[in-house]
Amino acid sequence: MVAPMARNEVRPVIKLRSTAGTGYTYVTRKNRRNDPDRMVLRKYDPVARRHVDFREER
């Protein structure tokens, strides 16, 4: 029997939380080799109904 493969830690799952304070989050994966520090993406927050910065939290 072959042991199950471990989840690849080069591409971890991260949560992107809205900076608008609504508590809305996106879940995505990122390449840790290309983006070693915290990621910030500008995405749509449906609670605030506008585009805001989403910051990575682990």
Secondary structure, DSSP 4 states (H G I P E B T S, - for coil): -PPPPPPPTTS-EEEEEETTSS--EEEEE--TTT--S--EEEEEETTTTEEEEEEEE-
